[in-house]
Amino acid sequence: QEVLARTLAAADGRPLPKKFFLARRDTRRLENAAEIEAWLAARRFETIYAEDYPVPLQMRLFQEAEEIVAIHGAGLAPMLYCGPGHGPKKLIELQPVPIMTDVYRDMATQVGCAWIGVRGQIRPEYIKGLYDLETSFTSHVYDDFTIDPASLELAFDLIETEADPNPR
């Protein structure tokens, strides 16, 4: 039991964040990460990386979270193990342009979490590739990308309305 307690405690002894930005280090990074992280920090979001936490602590992060902003990817998988009412209330998923899936939206729905996606900015090379039927558009799924802060702000406004059971 003591080993489990140590595993579930944050490495530096701080409480786990209730509002966090789940960033990525290797692929699908935000090109304007400093700008987005500062914008989120002003709203009391802490930037974290899934690989900095052991799996049991990742599970606990999601079960105790109130709001998550996350880049699309496997770091969101712990939501699969949250039961209704035991997970985040809001999830804003930052999606690279070529990724077209509702997997995390479906997971959010299953645990009673409001979800909204924010699509990255499209690049000219993506347009050209759309007309090249010999090349798969999925060749860009791991590209770093940019999120428009105005789009992120709009997503926050919209998810507030969706998450509020008694809108005004």
Buried (B, 14 or more C-beta within 10 A) or exposed (E): EEEEEEEEBBEEEEEBBBBBBBBBEEEBBBBBBEBBBEBBEEEEBBBBEBEEBEEEBBBBBBBBBEBBBBBBBEBBBBBBBBEEEEBBBBBBBBBBBBBEEEBBBEBBEBBBBBBBBBBBBEBEEBEEBEEEEEEEBEEBBBBBBBBBBEBBEEBBEEBEEEBEEEEE
